Amino acid sequence: MDILRESSLFQHLTQQSRAEAREEGLEEGIEQGERRSTIEAILEVLEIRFDMPKTHPLSARIAAIEDLQHLKQLHRAAIQAPNIEAFQRVLDA
């Protein structure tokens, strides 16, 4: 087993696996950061435009959304909706 661990091929594959894992973790971290930022942006728009408090039930629903593209669509809807009810209809769709 020690001979296998000392082989250059094994070491190369181990290093490659670690690098891939780091890169994958970094990408996931970036996406999660973007998700959190988008959620914060949505809630800020709703607070500014419609005086929606952070404790409003919609806040928890928005925070539970994992799909970044859906969150981006909701951000646009928050900016464009004429009122909170119209935004909620988009959220419910």
Secondary structure, DSSP 8 states (H G I E B T S, - for coil): -HHHHHSHHHHHHHHHHHHHHHHHHHHHHHHHHHHHHHHHHHHHHHHHHH---TTSHHHHHHHT---HHHHHHHHHHHHH-SSHHHHHHHHH-
